[in-house]
Amino acid sequence: MLNQRVIIYHKQATSARTLFLCQNKTVCLPSGLPTLSGLLEDEMTPPEIDHALTEQLQHLAGRLNLQAHQLVIDEEFCAQVDAPDGAITVFLARCQDIDPPRSAVAAQGGQSIALTEARQLPPTELALLRLAYQVIMEG
C-alpha cells in the first residue's frame, strides 16, 4: 500500500460551506493515520500528481460510489505526516458536484462533516483539516 492518504471535501459554490468526507472515524482515506503520527511541517508543497495518485483517487471514487471525474486533486495542498513506518503524504481532493454526495457516501458508511464536527478526530487529522481549510478558503 502506498504511503498516501487523501482528504476529500465539498465546497458549496454559493455559500462556501465546506464539508469533509469522514469514514470509519477518519478523514484520511483510504485508511486513517497510524497512532503516534504527527504533522512534519506547516509548509505546503505543490503535489506531484502521478499515475499512482490518479489510480488511488479512482479507487477511492469507486469505493465511495462516486464517478472518477467527480474528484479532483487540489493543486495547492500537499502535507507530510511523520508516522512510525515512515512519512505519509496527504493530498486534498475536491468533490465537484453541485451538492455533497451524502447518499452515495452514507451507503458506504461515511458522512460529510463540517470542521466544527471534527473534534473527535485525532490531533494530527485536526491539524491537517486546519491546513486544508486555509487552502480551501484562500483558493
SULTA-V509174 format. One record per pair of residues at least 24 apart in sequence whose C-alpha atoms are under 8 Angstrom apart, sorted by sequence separation. I is the first residue (numbers start at 1). J is the second residue. D is the distance in whole Angstrom. If there is no record, write none. Layout:
BEGIN
i = (I:I)
j = (J:J)
d = (D:D)
END
This chain:
BEGIN
i = (5:6:49:70:71:72:5:70:71:5:70:5:70:47:46:47:30:46:47:29:45:46:47:44:45:46:44:45:44:45:44:66:43:42:41:66:40:41:65:39:40:64:65:92:39:40:64:39:40:38:39:65:37:38:47:64:37:38:63:37:36:37:35:36:34:79:33:34:6:77:77:76:28:8:19:3:5:7:9:11:3:4:5:6:7:8:9:10:11:21:3:4:5:6:7:8:9:10:13:24:39:3:4:5:6:7:8:9:10:12:23:24:38:4:6:8:10:12:23:37:12:22:23:39:10:21:22:39:42:10:21:22:21:22:20:21:33:19:20:19:20:19:20:26:18:19:25:18:28:27:26)
j = (29:30:73:94:95:96:30:95:96:31:96:32:97:75:75:76:60:76:77:60:76:77:78:76:77:78:77:78:78:79:79:101:79:79:79:104:79:80:104:79:80:104:105:132:80:81:105:81:82:81:82:108:81:82:91:108:82:83:108:83:83:84:83:84:83:128:83:84:57:132:135:135:90:71:100:86:88:90:92:94:87:88:89:90:91:92:93:94:95:105:88:89:90:91:92:93:94:95:98:109:124:89:90:91:92:93:94:95:96:98:109:110:124:91:93:95:97:99:110:124:100:110:111:127:99:110:111:128:131:100:111:112:112:113:112:113:125:112:113:113:114:114:115:121:114:115:121:115:125:125:125)
d = (5:7:8:8:5:7:6:5:6:7:5:8:6:6:6:7:7:6:7:8:7:6:5:7:7:6:6:5:6:7:6:8:7:8:8:7:8:7:6:8:6:6:7:7:6:5:6:4:6:6:6:8:6:5:7:6:5:7:8:4:7:7:8:7:6:8:8:7:8:7:7:7:8:8:8:8:7:7:8:8:7:5:6:6:6:6:6:6:8:8:5:5:5:5:5:5:5:5:8:7:6:6:6:6:6:6:6:6:7:7:6:7:5:8:7:7:8:7:4:7:8:6:6:7:8:7:5:8:8:6:6:6:5:7:5:6:8:6:5:5:6:5:7:7:6:7:7:8:7:7:8)
END
